[in-house]
């Protein structure tokens, strides 16, 4: 996966959030890449820091850095650490590090670059913007919802039609330059509307991606509150609306996760994203699923644990995904 005569020369740009983007970056191991991460989550510890300090959301950025940093790097270990006792239970050291650096350096971009370097991260991880804004959804019934967790937890499950920011969220010059110079952009698995959609809605992103090849890697599972009732074709149609055009290639899972895991996800209104047949020629379709480890199953065996923290039991297998991405990029003339 390198240069192509018909595209830019800045490697691959990935667009996403935490675990889904980490899977794509692992699949692209050895390829020059820049990861673009959203900044509009308003929940949890990261949301609290955002409200108190007036900075963009740092949680997805921390999650991406922590997922791809070398396991033996002490800074990477701090990125992954959460306190488990007393009044600071749940507090993320990585979030605090990013927030402190963003305040000291005057930008979250600078903080991400410096912390990524210290953690030994092999790729550039950038926030889509250094500004703070709320992601807002327009629903099919004409109503609007403001804020990521308000969107996810809403009772009105009228389908989401589009997302935007309040106030407008400008993409940084670093992000625009990375997209302009890239050989291709890969839209990663993740929260379709509040994650991927929020990045693509940043001012300047859609215009520059209109001139670059784009590969979309669809989610394995339906995400309650965001993609209820949507099959793979509906996911692709949503991305088409976000981009203003059809993705150049689409990677879709056709594998079936183990029944016991499907029963677990069904308790939370989640099921596999259906892959309709026949599918278009530019869709790469294959089994991309990876099951949980024995340690994960043991840790989350109790239903109470599952309710407290949504584990990514059903996820993309990185080796299978790497093969699918190579196939998609070859089809675009990128080797």
KAZIPE-V731019 format. One record per backbone hydrogen bond with DSSP energy under -0.5 kcal/mol. NH is the residue of the N-H (numbers start at 0). CO is the residue of the C=O. Records with the same first field share a line. If there is no record, write none. Layout:
BEGIN
NH->CO + CO
END
This chain:
BEGIN
3->7
6->3
7->181
8->180
9->180
11->31
12->183
13->33
14->185
15->35
21->17
22->18
23->19
24->20
25->21
26->22
27->23
28->25
30->27
33->11
34->123
35->13
36->34 + 125
37->15
46->42
47->43
48->44
49->45
50->46
51->47
52->48
53->49
56->38
61->57
62->58
63->59
64->60
65->61
66->62
67->63
68->64
69->118
72->69
76->72
77->73
78->74
79->75
80->76 + 77
82->90
87->84
88->85
89->82
90->87
92->80 + 90
93->77 + 80
95->91
96->92
97->93
98->94
99->95
100->96
101->97
102->98
103->99
104->100
105->101
110->106
111->107
112->108
113->109
114->110
115->111
116->112
117->113
118->114
119->116
120->115
123->32
125->34 + 123
127->36
133->165
134->39
135->163
136->144
137->161
138->136 + 142
139->158
141->138
144->136
146->134
147->39
150->146
151->147
152->148
153->150
156->154
160->137
161->137
163->135
165->133
169->167
170->202
171->127
175->171
176->172
177->173
178->174
179->175
180->176
181->177
182->10
183->10
184->212
185->12
186->184 + 214
187->14 + 185
191->189
194->190
195->190
196->191
197->192
198->194
199->195
200->196
201->198
202->168
204->201
205->199 + 201
207->203
208->204
209->205
210->207
211->208
214->184
215->248
216->186 + 214
217->215 + 250
221->270
223->221
225->222
226->222
229->226
231->273
234->230
235->231
236->232
237->233
238->234
239->235
240->236
241->237
242->238
243->239
244->239
247->213
248->213
249->281
250->215
251->249 + 283
253->285
254->285
256->254
260->257
261->257
262->258
263->259
264->260
265->261
266->262 + 263
267->264
268->265
269->264
272->219
273->271
275->273
282->279
283->249
284->282
285->251
287->285
289->314
296->292
297->293
298->294
299->295
300->297
304->301
305->301
306->302
307->303
308->304
310->308
312->310
314->289 + 312
316->287
320->316
321->317
322->318
323->319
324->320
325->321
326->322
327->323
328->324
329->325
330->326
331->327 + 328
332->329
333->328
334->2 + 332
END
